[in-house]
Amino acid sequence: MRTPAQSTPAAARLAIFTAFGTLLAAAPGLAAPTVDVERGTQDKAEAPASCCTLPGRFAALSAESAEPTSRVALESISGGMRVTVGDGPFADYRTDIARQPVVWPLYNAAGLPMTRSFPLGPAGPKEQKDHPHHQSLWFTHGAVNGIDFWNVRPDAPADAPRIDQVEGLRSEEVGGRVVIETRNAWRAGGRTLLRDRRTLVFAAEDDSPTPHRWIDFAVELEPAADAVTLGDTKEGSFAVRVPGPMKVDARLGGAIQNSVGQTDEAAWGQPAEWVLYQGPLRPGADAPTGGLVIMSHPDSFRPVCRWHVRTYGLFAANPFGAKDFPAGESTQGEVTLEPGDRLRLRYRLVLVDGAASAADAGRWFERFAASTDPALP
């Protein structure tokens, strides 16, 4: 069965969060590539020029990230790699503290943490000790041949589902950015079901009018041997757990908005190009604010995906879930990868120092959407 991916939503009036005033913005219309839903691959005849097949060449780098204004550096640490900007921290890429690779901690330009600390560290202000499988910034899925790689506690037995890094392909500084590329194995019950090759690109514009940093995430999934079905579930996939004070349920001014103007609870499960989650980073009347934007690239499989974004703080792009989400025109569902098939996903996470507008998010998305692969050495 062949079916077109969703086209991007038409331009719409966007309602800005109560905490940050009202503005107008428009989401650009972009045509999405055709995909083979049964195989989960792009139609080769219609694949956009920026979709590449050379190993290690699918890290999305936009015109914005081609010349970042803040130099990002890299150093090795126990269990992973540390990314810095100037003399301050940006992010740690860790393979030793969870059941899959995670990025934690993660800081904005003001040096403030941008994800929940628990369960990887002590719980911070307004953090609930719930959902211990929500681990800062991570990528996984809740139904892989019926096996749940999402809802796995850190203290699960050794043969429980896990994603192990099996090879570090490169970790380097390139043009003011940091690139980390790895191979990983999805394992359960003594078997490897799925392999992935993922690339993360870290960049920053700390001195821009709206200081922000970003992480580009590109992953290519393929079966390890037999066919693999990525099932229809809300539990996935490219995910962040926001800091406690930012979540809407903390009632400190946190808010959610997507690219078609839906807010808070109404944004859950809806198709969108991007979602902005922002609010205070500490309790208190004069607390600093910050925001997180996740964007789905037009070249990504099912680019206008559904969003498992919750007022309690979970924030995830999910291109597979359908039955758990509100009914609508967007078509998603399970995808079966046969041996030899590959499925590519591309996302960007933006970390904002201060309040961001829908116009900011829309502008950043346009730059990301226009990005092509520069074939880094």
VODRENKE-478233 format. One record per atom (N, C-alpha, C): x, y, z. Coordinates in pm, whole numbers, padded with zeros to 5 digits, always signed. Atoms other than C-alpha are relative to their C-alpha. Layout:
BEGIN
XYZ/...
This chain:
BEGIN
+00084-00119+00000/+00000+00000+00000/+00087+00124+00000/-00075-00124+00007/+00129+00343-00094/-00093+00114+00036/+00084-00112-00040/+00002+00663+00059/+00086+00123+00016/-00079-00121-00019/+00119+01025+00056/+00007+00039+00145/-00010-00057-00134/+00251+01179+00375/-00088+00124+00004/+00084-00117-00015/+00044+01461+00514/+00070+00123-00053/-00055-00130+00034/+00095+01802+00359/-00004+00089+00121/-00006-00086-00115/+00181+02078+00596/-00124+00087+00012/+00122-00077-00018/-00103+02283+00747/+00008+00134-00071/+00004-00132+00061/-00215+02603+00579/+00031+00105+00104/-00029-00109-00092/-00122+02937+00725/-00121+00027+00088/+00111-00019-00093/-00330+03011+01032/+00036+00108+00100/-00022-00095-00109/-00375+03280+01293/+00038-00079+00124/-00052+00074-00113/-00174+03165+01595/-00027+00077+00128/+00029-00064-00128/-00289+03239+01948/+00120-00015+00091/-00115+00003-00090/+00004+03331+02170/-00050-00025+00142/+00033+00037-00136/+00011+03215+02532/-00040+00122+00082/+00046-00106-00088/-00166+03422+02793/+00116+00065+00074/-00111-00051-00079/+00159+03458+02984/+00091+00093-00078/-00096-00074+00079/+00339+03621+02693/-00063+00097-00100/+00065-00099+00088/+00077+03842+02515/-00053-00065-00125/+00054+00051+00125/-00071+03807+02168/+00077+00053-00119/-00071-00035+00123/+00101+03805+01829/-00067-00075-00115/+00045+00074+00117/+00020+03692+01474/+00119-00065-00066/-00105+00067+00076/+00220+03440+01275/-00064-00091-00101/+00052+00091+00101/+00181+03213+00977/+00095-00117-00014/-00081+00119+00025/+00301+02857+00919/+00008-00020-00150/-00013+00012+00145/+00444+02815+00568/-00052-00133-00052/+00046+00125+00060/+00290+02554+00336/+00114-00065-00076/-00108+00073+00065/+00536+02289+00224/-00052-00137-00039/+00046+00131+00044/+00464+01977+00022/+00091-00106+00057/-00078+00108-00058/+00576+01653+00185/+00027-00108-00103/-00029+00106+00095/+00740+01362+00005/-00099-00113+00013/+00081+00120-00005/+00550+01047-00083/+00078-00109+00072/-00066+00107-00072/+00624+00752+00143/-00076-00129-00020/+00060+00132+00004/+00557+00381+00130/-00030-00039+00143/+00034+00023-00140/+00367+00324+00453/+00027-00143+00041/-00025+00138-00036/+00398-00053+00439/+00149-00024+00024/-00143+00019-00017/+00774-00033+00399/+00062+00107+00088/-00055-00107-00081/+00823+00295+00582/+00117+00070-00063/-00111-00065+00069/+01056+00432+00318/-00053+00106-00094/+00042-00103+00094/+01045+00736+00092/+00000-00053-00141/+00005+00030+00141/+00947+00704-00270/+00126+00054-00066/-00129-00044+00055/+01284+00716-00444/-00019+00099-00114/+00021-00090+00112/+01134+00890-00747/-00035+00141+00044/+00044-00129-00046/+01004+01175-00533/+00077+00050+00121/-00076-00041-00118/+01262+01194-00256/+00064+00135-00025/-00059-00131+00020/+01377+01553-00205/+00152-00008-00005/-00145+00001+00020/+01735+01646-00288/+00076-00009+00130/-00071+00000-00126/+01822+01686+00078/-00002-00136+00069/+00001+00134-00057/+01748+01319+00148/+00118-00078-00059/-00121+00062+00051/+02080+01140+00122/+00016-00139+00057/-00018+00139-00040/+02200+00782+00156/+00141-00033+00043/-00137+00029-00041/+02572+00811+00222/+00008-00011+00151/-00011+00014-00145/+02665+00691+00571/+00046+00128+00065/-00040-00116-00079/+02680+00972+00820/-00029+00131-00066/+00020-00124+00074/+02550+01233+00575/-00140+00056+00014/+00136-00049-00006/+02194+01289+00692/-00024+00087+00123/+00020-00099-00106/+02256+01537+00977/-00052+00127-00064/+00060-00119+00061/+02028+01829+00898/+00067+00125+00052/-00065-00124-00039/+02217+02157+00899/-00055+00111-00088/+00067-00103+00077/+02029+02468+00794/+00092+00116-00028/-00074-00124+00023/+02142+02804+00666/+00031+00067+00133/-00023-00059-00132/+02104+02917+01026/+00118-00067+00068/-00106+00070-00071/+02333+02645+01158/+00129-00007-00080/-00122+00003+00079/+02582+02681+00872/+00107+00092+00059/-00094-00093-00059/+02740+02977+01052/-00050+00042+00139/+00044-00037-00134/+02647+02965+01421/+00088+00109+00057/-00076-00114-00051/+02751+03277+01606/+00071-00030+00131/-00066+00040-00124/+02858+03094+01924/+00072-00132-00024/-00078+00121+00029/+03134+02837+01905/-00029-00109+00102/+00032+00116-00082/+03042+02495+02038/+00119-00094-00002/-00117+00087-00012/+03314+02261+02164/-00038-00134+00062/+00027+00138-00040/+03341+01894+02258/+00116-00053+00083/-00102+00071-00077/+03525+01692+02521/-00055-00135+00045/+00041+00132-00047/+03519+01329+02631/-00019+00001+00151/+00022+00020-00143/+03375+01238+02972/-00029-00148+00022/+00033+00138-00031/+03313+00910+03148/-00144-00029-00045/+00133+00040+00043/+03021+00741+02975/-00059+00082-00112/+00058-00077+00108/+02985+00988+02691/+00085+00118-00044/-00066-00119+00053/+03067+01329+02547/-00067+00123+00062/+00051-00126-00055/+03028+01683+02686/+00012+00109-00106/+00005-00111+00095/+02927+01977+02467/-00007+00130+00080/-00006-00128-00070/+03010+02331+02581/-00012+00115-00100/+00001-00125+00077/+02960+02688+02457/+00082+00099+00080/-00090-00085-00076/+03245+02917+02560/+00047-00073+00125/-00040+00061-00126/+03315+02848+02926/-00116-00070+00070/+00117+00053-00067/+02965+02720+03000/-00049-00130-00059/+00051+00129+00046/+02782+02387+02970/-00113+00016-00102/+00112+00009+00093/+02545+02296+02687/-00074-00131+00024/+00067+00130-00012/+02473+01921+02703/+00102-00111+00017/-00077+00123-00006/+02609+01580+02791/-00075-00108-00077/+00056+00116+00069/+02549+01287+02554/+00049-00123+00073/-00037+00108-00092/+02541+00982+02782/-00054-00135-00048/+00041+00135+00035/+02528+00610+02716/+00007-00095+00119/-00026+00084-00117/+02585+00486+03071/-00099+00017+00113/+00086-00031-00115/+02300+00620+03286/-00146-00034-00025/+00139+00034+00032/+01983+00494+03115/+00000-00124-00089/+00012+00120+00082/+01852+00207+02906/+00001+00034-00149/-00024-00043+00136/+01909+00408+02590/+00089+00124+00008/-00076-00125-00005/+02138+00697+02496/-00092+00117+00034/+00078-00117-00039/+02017+01022+02652/+00089+00124-00007/-00070-00127-00013/+02111+01388+02648/-00044+00061+00133/+00027-00054-00134/+02132+01510+03009/+00131+00027+00071/+00093-00114-00003/+02182+01763+03151/+00006+00081-00129/+00016-00080+00120/+02083+02022+02892/-00029+00143+00045/+00009-00137-00050/+02124+02401+02938/-00026+00099-00114/+00018-00107+00098/+02007+02715+02759/+00115+00101+00012/-00109-00098+00004/+02221+03025+02693/+00023+00067+00134/-00014-00058-00133/+02157+03151+03047/+00059-00098+00101/-00057+00101-00089/+02302+02830+03191/-00104-00067+00089/+00107+00059-00080/+01964+02709+03321/-00042-00135-00059/+00038+00133+00050/+01858+02341+03296/-00134+00004-00073/+00117-00006+00087/+01600+02278+03024/-00077-00130-00009/+00078+00123-00009/+01481+01926+03105/-00011-00040+00146/+00015+00051-00135/+01360+01746+03414/+00125-00076+00041/-00118+00070-00051/+01642+01614+03631/-00033-00145+00036/+00040+00135-00038/+01461+01309+03778/-00032-00082-00125/-00064+00083-00101/+01531+01016+03745/+00152-00008-00014/-00144+00007+00023/+01885+01078+03618/+00079+00074+00106/-00060-00077-00108/+01958+01323+03900/-00105+00032+00103/+00097-00037-00103/+01791+01470+04209/-00116+00079-00060/+00116-00074+00049/+01440+01601+04151/+00015+00149+00029/-00010-00144-00014/+01435+01976+04096/-00132+00060+00046/+00123-00067-00043/+01171+02236+04192/-00119-00039-00089/+00125+00032+00069/+00813+02138+04098/+00008-00127-00084/-00009+00125+00074/+00931+01803+03963/-00068-00112+00077/+00064+00118-00057/+00714+01499+04027/+00085-00123-00035/-00077+00122+00024/+00881+01161+04061/-00089-00105-00065/+00085+00091+00077/+00652+01004+03805/+00071-00041-00129/-00051+00041+00130/+00720+00822+03478/+00153-00003-00004/-00147+00003-00003/+01083+00727+03552/+00063-00036-00135/-00052+00027+00135/+01118+00618+03187/+00009+00127-00083/-00019-00129+00067/+01097+00988+03088/+00134+00055+00044/-00138-00025-00039/+01467+01065+03081/+00062+00110-00084/-00059-00121+00059/+01556+01421+02977/-00033+00013-00148/+00019-00001+00145/+01597+01398+02597/+00042-00137-00051/-00029+00136+00041/+01575+01055+02436/-00084-00036-00122/+00074+00051+00115/+01450+00853+02137/-00022-00148+00017/+00034+00141-00009/+01267+00521+02155/-00144-00016-00047/+00138+00023+00043/+00930+00360+02079/-00063-00110+00085/+00070+00088-00092/+00667+00172+02273/-00052-00129-00058/+00048+00126+00060/+00587-00108+02026/+00091-00036-00117/-00093+00048+00102/+00868-00277+01833/-00018-00151-00006/+00046+00140+00004/+00734-00615+01722/-00074-00036+00129/+00080+00022-00121/+00501-00578+02019/+00075+00018+00130/-00082-00017-00119/+00785-00511+02263/+00010+00147+00035/+00004-00138-00046/+00773-00194+02471/+00139+00047+00038/-00129-00060-00031/+01102-00004+02455/-00017+00135+00070/+00027-00132-00059/+00935+00309+02597/-00012-00007+00151/+00035+00003-00142/+00800+00213+02937/+00087-00102+00074/-00096+00089-00066/+01113+00051+03084/+00068+00078+00113/-00059-00069-00114/+01225+00151+03433/+00152-00012-00002/-00147+00008-00005/+01593+00229+03494/+00052-00123+00072/-00044+00116-00077/+01610-00063+03739/-00057-00131-00054/+00054+00121+00061/+01456-00317+03499/+00108-00107-00011/-00100+00106+00010/+01625-00658+03471/+00084+00010-00126/-00099-00015+00107/+01920-00701+03237/-00055-00038-00136/+00051+00042+00131/+01720-00876+02964/-00121+00081-00045/+00109-00088+00041/+01454-00604+02953/+00043+00081-00123/-00036-00075+00121/+01438-00395+02634/+00096+00115+00030/-00098-00106-00015/+01728-00154+02590/+00057+00036-00138/-00068-00044+00122/+01908+00044+02320/+00145+00028+00037/-00142-00010-00033/+02285+00003+02334/+00078+00063-00114/-00094-00050+00101/+02544+00210+02154/+00103-00110-00025/-00094+00106+00034/+02757-00041+01968/+00122+00054-00074/-00115-00057+00070/+02987+00193+01774/-00012+00152-00002/-00007-00144+00018/+03092+00554+01789/+00065+00031-00133/-00049-00024+00135/+03131+00668+01429/+00082+00127-00010/-00078-00122-00005/+03246+01022+01489/-00052+00091+00108/+00032-00105-00096/+03250+01299+01747/+00104+00108-00025/-00095-00100+00044/+03403+01621+01622/-00063+00139-00001/+00041-00139+00015/+03388+01998+01604/+00017+00038-00147/-00001-00036+00142/+03299+02126+01257/-00066+00136-00015/+00057-00129+00030/+03251+02492+01171/-00078+00064+00114/+00068-00058-00115/+03155+02599+01522/-00110-00085+00056/+00100+00095-00049/+02922+02301+01569/+00070-00122+00057/-00048+00131-00044/+02960+01964+01735/-00088-00105-00067/+00072+00110+00063/+02863+01644+01551/+00035-00129+00074/-00017+00132-00062/+02812+01309+01726/-00082-00099-00082/+00069+00100+00083/+02727+01003+01516/+00032-00138+00054/-00017+00131-00063/+02673+00650+01649/-00086-00105-00068/+00085+00114+00034/+02538+00305+01570/-00054-00058+00130/+00065+00050-00120/+02293+00152+01816/-00084-00124-00031/+00075+00125+00014/+02120-00184+01871/-00116-00003+00098/+00121+00012-00082/+01763-00229+02000/-00013-00147+00038/-00010+00138-00046/+01779-00545+02213/-00106-00034+00103/+00097+00049-00099/+01526-00749+02409/+00004-00152+00002/+00002+00145-00014/+01528-01103+02544/+00115-00070-00068/-00118+00062+00060/+01878-01170+02414/+00010+00015-00151/-00002-00016+00145/+01796-01066+02055/+00010+00148-00037/-00001-00135+00057/+01869-00756+01848/-00108+00006-00107/+00112-00011+00094/+01551-00651+01668/+00022+00107-00105/-00007-00119+00083/+01640-00316+01521/+00137+00063+00017/-00124-00078-00008/+01951-00114+01440/-00030+00143-00041/+00014-00137+00045/+01982+00259+01411/+00136+00065-00014/-00116-00086+00016/+02237+00509+01294/-00051+00141+00024/+00052-00132-00036/+02184+00848+01458/+00111+00104-00002/-00091-00114+00003/+02347+01186+01414/-00062+00114+00078/+00042-00118-00074/+02320+01476+01658/+00097+00113-00032/-00080-00119+00028/+02442+01824+01567/-00040+00107+00101/+00023-00100-00104/+02478+02084+01845/+00051+00135-00051/-00040-00134+00046/+02487+02456+01760/-00067+00104+00089/+00049-00104-00091/+02419+02789+01931/+00009+00137-00063/-00004-00144+00026/+02335+03155+01876/-00036+00071+00130/+00024-00057-00132/+02368+03277+02232/-00010+00152-00002/-00001-00146+00004/+02413+03638+02121/-00106+00057-00095/+00106-00049+00087/+02105+03664+01897/-00105+00075+00083/+00104-00072-00077/+01808+03889+01993/-00084-00092+00087/+00063+00104-00082/+01632+03574+02113/+00101-00112+00014/-00108+00099-00012/+01925+03366+02244/-00054-00142-00003/+00048+00136+00010/+01883+03005+02147/+00113-00093-00044/-00088+00108+00041/+02068+02679+02101/-00087-00107-00064/+00082+00105+00060/+01959+02378+01902/+00079-00129-00017/-00054+00133+00025/+02016+02008+01853/-00076-00059-00117/+00060+00073+00110/+01949+01847+01516/+00018-00149+00026/-00001+00145-00025/+01861+01479+01546/-00050-00069-00126/+00038+00081+00116/+01858+01245+01245/+00028-00146+00033/-00019+00141-00030/+01809+00871+01279/-00052-00083-00118/+00038+00095+00103/+01792+00587+01026/-00019-00136+00066/+00036+00126-00063/+01617+00270+01142/-00004-00111-00105/+00008+00115+00090/+01655-00075+00983/-00007-00128+00082/+00007+00127-00072/+01572-00432+01086/+00138-00063+00014/-00127+00069-00019/+01859-00630+01232/+00005-00129-00081/+00006+00125+00076/+01743-00950+01059/-00138-00015-00062/+00136+00019+00049/+01371-01024+01028/-00076+00132-00004/+00085-00119+00009/+01092-00777+00955/-00032+00054+00139/+00031-00067-00126/+01017-00525+01229/-00120+00092-00022/+00115-00089+00004/+00684-00354+01292/+00010+00102+00112/+00009-00109-00096/+00684-00016+01462/-00148+00028+00019/+00142+00008-00021/+00343-00030+01620/-00070+00132+00023/+00088-00114-00021/+00053+00211+01657/-00019+00020+00150/+00011-00032-00142/+00094+00360+02005/+00038+00146+00021/-00036-00137-00037/+00110+00702+02163/+00137+00006+00066/-00123+00002-00078/+00423+00593+02351/+00124+00010-00088/-00117-00026+00081/+00700+00749+02144/-00002+00145-00045/-00119+00076+00035/+00925+00865+02001/+00123+00090+00026/-00107-00096-00030/+01160+01173+01992/-00054+00090+00110/+00069-00051-00118/+01096+01304+02340/+00088+00078+00094/-00059-00081-00106/+01177+01556+02611/-00098+00000+00116/+00082-00030-00118/+01049+01591+02967/+00042+00138+00048/-00035-00139-00028/+01033+01963+03043/+00027+00019+00149/-00026-00026-00141/+01158+02113+03372/-00131+00027+00076/+00121-00007-00080/+00905+02114+03656/-00074+00133-00005/+00073-00127+00000/+00825+02487+03671/-00061+00036-00135/+00050-00033+00133/+00767+02502+03293/-00132-00069-00032/+00118+00076+00039/+00492+02241+03277/-00127+00080+00029/+00127-00072-00014/+00139+02376+03236/-00064-00029+00135/+00067+00039-00124/+00015+02181+03539/+00061+00063+00125/-00059-00070-00114/+00255+02371+03768/-00073+00132+00028/+00080-00122-00014/+00025+02674+03713/+00086+00122+00035/-00089-00114-00018/+00317+02915+03703/+00012+00084-00128/-00005-00073+00126/+00257+03037+03348/+00047-00082-00118/-00042+00085+00110/+00375+02741+03140/-00110-00016-00103/+00098+00008+00107/+00205+02700+02805/+00054-00080-00117/-00030+00079+00120/+00197+02483+02492/-00071+00066-00118/+00065-00044+00123/+00126+02599+02138/+00062-00070-00118/-00054+00064+00120/+00159+02425+01803/-00011+00091-00121/-00011-00083+00120/+00205+02550+01448/-00134+00038-00060/+00133-00036+00050/-00171+02561+01381/-00082+00074+00106/+00064-00085-00099/-00252+02760+01695/-00070-00071+00114/+00062+00071-00112/-00381+02485+01926/+00089+00012+00123/-00075-00026-00122/-00278+02534+02288/-00031-00102+00108/+00014+00082-00120/-00226+02332+02605/-00064-00135-00031/+00058+00133+00020/-00455+02024+02625/-00046-00022-00144/+00051+00014+00136/-00595+02094+02279/+00108-00037-00101/-00110+00035+00091/-00250+02039+02121/+00034-00148+00005/-00038+00140-00017/-00227+01680+02245/-00053-00085-00116/+00037+00094+00103/-00227+01423+01966/-00030+00061-00135/+00034-00067+00125/-00273+01680+01691/+00119+00003-00095/-00109-00013+00097/-00071+01698+01368/+00048+00144-00008/-00058-00134+00008/+00165+01995+01343/+00143-00011-00051/-00139-00006+00043/+00499+02102+01198/+00094+00020+00117/-00082-00027-00118/+00630+02224+01531/-00091+00024+00120/+00069-00030-00125/+00530+02264+01894/+00096+00077+00089/-00075-00083-00095/+00649+02528+02142/-00054-00023+00140/+00035+00019-00142/+00649+02454+02516/+00088+00097+00078/-00082-00098-00070/+00759+02743+02738/-00065+00042+00130/+00048-00045-00130/+00730+02891+03083/+00117+00032+00091/-00107-00032-00094/+00926+02979+03396/+00091-00119+00025/-00098+00106-00028/+01240+02784+03480/+00026-00017+00149/-00005+00011-00146/+01216+02848+03854/-00130+00053+00055/+00116-00063-00064/+00931+02922+04093/+00034+00144+00039/-00023-00138-00043/+00887+03285+04192/-00052+00100-00100/+00060-00102+00085/+00735+03605+04057/+00094+00052-00106/-00096-00054+00095/+01055+03719+03885/+00088-00109-00061/-00077+00113+00050/+01169+03375+03767/+00034+00017-00148/-00034-00004+00142/+01356+03354+03434/-00088-00097-00079/+00079+00087+00086/+01163+03204+03144/+00087-00065-00105/-00070+00070+00107/+01269+02963+02876/-00100-00081-00080/+00090+00077+00084/+01123+02756+02598/+00071-00110-00074/-00047+00111+00082/+01162+02437+02399/-00090-00009-00122/+00075+00020+00124/+01058+02397+02036/+00051-00129-00064/-00036+00117+00079/+01055+02060+01859/-00063+00017-00137/+00044-00015+00138/+01028+02068+01480/+00023-00131-00075/-00012+00117+00085/+00972+01788+01230/+00033+00045-00142/-00046-00045+00131/+01163+01829+00904/-00089-00057-00111/+00081+00051+00111/+00970+01800+00574/+00053-00128-00064/-00056+00123+00054/+01208+01521+00469/-00022-00119+00091/+00018+00109-00095/+01126+01317+00778/-00120-00086-00040/+00115+00088+00019/+00896+01016+00753/-00120+00059+00075/+00119-00063-00057/+00543+01150+00814/+00036+00134+00066/-00057-00124-00055/+00672+01505+00856/-00095+00079+00087/+00096-00070-00086/+00352+01656+00995/-00059-00105+00094/+00032+00114-00086/+00338+01404+01277/-00094+00042+00113/+00077-00025-00121/+00121+01371+01586/+00096+00030+00116/-00083-00045-00112/+00246+01512+01917/-00057-00050+00132/+00035+00049-00134/+00235+01332+02250/+00053+00103+00100/-00045-00112-00083/+00264+01660+02440/-00104+00022+00109/+00091+00002-00115/+00114+01673+02788/+00021+00121+00090/-00010-00113-00092/+00040+01949+03036/+00081-00035+00124/-00084+00037-00115/+00230+01749+03302/+00148-00001-00036/-00140-00020+00032/+00553+01791+03104/+00061-00090-00104/-00054+00081+00108/+00599+01513+02848/-00017+00076-00132/+00000-00076+00125/+00680+01652+02502/+00068-00088-00105/-00057+00097+00093/+00726+01407+02212/-00063+00010-00138/+00045+00014+00138/+00703+01391+01833/-00020-00148-00028/+00033+00141+00020/+00532+01066+01734/-00058-00021-00140/+00051+00022+00136/+00499+00963+01365/-00072-00133-00018/+00059+00134+00011/+00347+00620+01441/-00138-00012+00067/+00123+00016-00074/+00061+00666+01689/-00121+00054-00075/+00127-00044+00060/-00301+00696+01569/-00117-00030+00092/+00121+00042-00071/-00556+00497+01770/-00016+00066+00136/+00008-00062-00132/-00471+00662+02103/-00028+00150-00007/+00011-00145+00014/-00492+01016+01964/-00139+00038-00051/+00131-00043+00050/-00798+01226+01873/-00016-00033-00149/+00028+00028+00141/-00964+01133+01544/+00021+00126-00083/-00024-00114+00087/-00877+01356+01251/+00040-00046-00138/-00037+00030+00137/-00765+01375+00891/+00139-00061-00012/-00136+00051+00005/-00404+01290+00972/+00001-00152+00008/-00007+00146+00005/-00323+00928+00883/+00136-00046+00051/-00121+00065-00051/-00068+00745+01091/-00034-00144+00031/+00022+00139-00034/-00034+00393+01223/+00129-00077-00010/-00121+00083-00003/+00204+00103+01234/+00068-00003-00135/-00084+00010+00119/+00486+00063+00985/+00084-00126+00012/-00083+00121+00001/+00655-00265+00892/+00119+00022-00092/-00124-00007+00076/+01016-00258+00780/+00046-00141-00033/-00053+00129+00044/+01124-00558+00575/+00153+00007+00000/-00146-00003+00008/+01490-00663+00569/+00047+00082-00120/-00050-00088+00104/+01679-00403+00370/-00067+00136-00004/+00068-00130-00007/+01428-00124+00436/+00069+00090+00100/-00050-00099-00095/+01537+00195+00605/-00103+00112+00013/+00094-00108-00028/+01325+00464+00766/+00076+00113+00068/-00074-00115-00051/+01459+00814+00831/-00094+00098+00069/+00069-00105-00074/+01341+01067+01087/+00097+00114+00026/-00085-00118-00024/+01473+01423+01129/-00078+00101+00084/+00063-00097-00090/+01391+01658+01415/+00103+00103+00045/-00085-00101-00063/+01529+01973+01570/-00064+00041+00132/+00040-00054-00130/+01507+02075+01936/+00069+00134+00018/-00055-00134-00026/+01552+02448+02003/-00019+00031+00149/+00004-00040-00141/+01636+02570+02357/+00011+00151+00005/+00010-00145+00004/+01538+02930+02418/+00028+00058+00139/-00019-00079-00120/+01663+03176+02678/-00098+00116-00006/+00105-00101+00003/+01360+03395+02758/-00123-00053-00072/+00125+00038+00066/+01018+03394+02595/+00017+00000-00151/+00001+00007+00146/+00975+03289+02232/-00142+00022-00049/+00131-00020+00060/+00689+03394+02008/-00025-00107-00105/+00031+00089+00110/+00508+03189+01749/+00074+00044-00126/-00077-00049+00115/+00680+03413+01493/+00144-00051+00006/-00134+00057-00015/+01018+03301+01634/+00000-00146-00043/+00006+00143+00032/+00918+02936+01613/-00021-00022-00149/+00024+00013+00143/+00786+02980+01261/+00122+00033-00083/-00122-00036+00072/+01105+03152+01146/+00107-00109+00012/-00097+00107-00019/+01325+02883+01298/-00039-00124-00080/+00044+00116+00077/+01111+02616+01136/+00028+00020-00149/-00027-00025+00141/+01142+02781+00794/+00147-00027-00034/-00144+00025+00023/+01522+02771+00825/+00031-00149+00004/-00022+00145-00010/+01516+02411+00936/-00058-00071-00122/+00064+00065+00114/+01273+02313+00660/+00077+00020-00129/-00077-00030+00121/+01497+02475+00398/+00138-00064+00000/-00137+00054-00013/+01806+02289+00518/+00026-00112-00100/-00047+00109+00083/+02003+02060+00291/+00124-00060+00065/-00115+00067-00058/+02273+01812+00379/+00127+00053-00064/-00123-00055+00058/+02611+01984+00333/+00112-00102-00015/-00102+00106+00013/+02797+01648+00332/+00125+00034+00077/-00114-00030-00086/+03019+01719+00627/+00109-00104-00017/-00108+00097+00015/+03362+01558+00607/+00003-00097+00118/
